[in-house]
Amino acid sequence: MALMTSLIILLSLALIALIIISVFRINAVYLYFSLAVGYVLASTLSGDTNSLLSLFSSNNSNSHLSNVKLIILAIPVIATALFMLKSIKKKRILINLLPAISFVILAIILVVPLLPISATDKLTQTNYWINFSKARDLLIELSALVSLGILFIERIGRSKFKEHGSRHFK
């Protein structure tokens, strides 16, 4: 029963993230790359941040370090989401869905191992998670290619629009 609850919560959060990205028209390519930046920051800064926080708190456990990593991971994503509100035109929301799915996949890969063991213990022991973990590298590579591809397509589309636009106004 706890497994189904964990799966339902995980899938619900993924769906909520996709809905938020679509409703607020946030550019998911930038969210994807800000999540990657957050991961790099969390990997490099979490030890120093945890040492600094241990000066103020006697509780210096492994879960405390995971919480610090989660916060550091979330800061670039939240900042990017706030700055990129309504950055996608309404007609491009469906195109933005591909990098949004890539963002959600990367978020699941990076966030679930950092959650408290009590919340993820049943989930990470299932065949679903084991198979998902086996395909993790492939999923990261595919999601990165999707995000980069959409970014390049957007860039090419803008430059062609500028070329055609400048001809008509001369």
N, C-alpha and C positions, 0 to 999 in steps of 0.2 A: 504494500500500500504506500509506503514511504517513497518507493521508487517511482510509482506513477505520479505522486505529488511532485517529486523533483523534476520529472520529465515535463509535466504540465506547466510548472513554474518556468522552467527554462524555455520551453517553446512559446509560452505567453510573453515572456520578456523579449524574446527575439521578434515576435510579431508586433509588440508594442513599439520596439525600436524602429521597425520598418514603417509603421504607421506614423510615428513622430517625424521621421525623415521625410516622408511623403507629404504630410499635412503642412509642415513648416517649410517645405521645399529647400531642405538643407542639401548642399552638394556633398554626396556620399563619398566621392573620390577623396576630398579633403579630409573627411572624417576617417576614412581608412588609413590615410597616411599619418594623420595626427595620432591615431591609435598605435601605429608602428613607432612613432616618435615617443609616445608615452611609454611603450614597452622598453625602448632603449634607455629612457630616463629612469624608469623603475629599476631596471637591471643595474644601472651604474650608480644611482643616487640613493637607493633604498638603504643600503648599509650605513652610509654616512648619516642619513636622516634618522635612522633608527638609533644610532649612537647618540646623536644630539637629543633625541626625545628621551633616551634612557637617563639623561641627566635630570629630567623633571619627573620621571615616573620610575617606580621600582619594578613595575610589570614589564619585563623585557623577554617576552616569549616569542615563539615562532609565529603564533597567530597575530601578534602585534606587528611583526615584520610583514606579514601578508597584508594586513590592513594598510600599512604604509605604502606598500607596492600598489595596492588597489587605488589609493588616493592619488599617487603620483601618475599612475596609468590613466586615471580619469581626467586629470586637470587639462591636458591638451585637447582631449575630445570635447569637453564641456566648453572650453574657450572657442574652439573651432565652430562648434554648433551655434554658439551665440553670435559669432561674427559672420557666419554663413547663412543666417536666416533669410529665407526667400531669395536665395542666390540662383535657384533653378527656375526657369520659365515653366509655366503650367504645361506647355506642350512637350516638355522634356522629362516629365515626371516618370514616365515608363522607362525611358533610357536610364534614368537615375536609379531605377530599381536594381539593376545588375550590380553596380558598385555598393548599393545599400546591402544587398545580400552578402557580398564579399566582406563588408564591414561587420555584419552580424556573425559570419563564420569566424573571422579573426577574433572578434570579441569573445566568442564562446571558447575558442582555443586558448586565449590568454587569460580570461577571467576565472573560468571554472577551477583551475588548479589553485588559484589564490583564495578562493572562498573557504570558510571554515570547514573542517573535516566533517563535522556533524551534519552540515547541509549537503555535502557532496559525496559522502561515503557510499551510500547505496547507488548513486548514479554512476560513479567512476568504476564500480565493480561489475557493471553490466556488460553484456556483449555489445550493446549499442555504443557505449563509450570506448570500449577496447577497439572496435572496428573503426570508430571515428578517430581514435588516437593513431591507429596504424596509417590512416589516410591523411593525417595532419599535415605532413610536409607537402603532399600533393595539393591539398586544399589551400594551403598558404600560397603555393606557387601559382595555382590557377586564379585565386582571388587577386593576387598582385598583378597578374597579367590582365585580368579583366579591368581592374582599376586603372592601370597604365594605359590600356587600350582606349578606354573611355576618355581619359585625360587627353591623349593624343588626338582622338577624333574631335573632341571639343576644340582643341587648339587649331587643328586644320580647318574646321568649319568656320571659326572666327576669322582666320587669315583669308580664306576664300571670300567670305562675306565682305571684308574690308576691300579686297581687290575689286570685286564687282561693284561695290558701292562707290568707290572712287571714280570708276569709269563713267558711271551714270551722272555724276554731278560735275564733270568737267565741261 
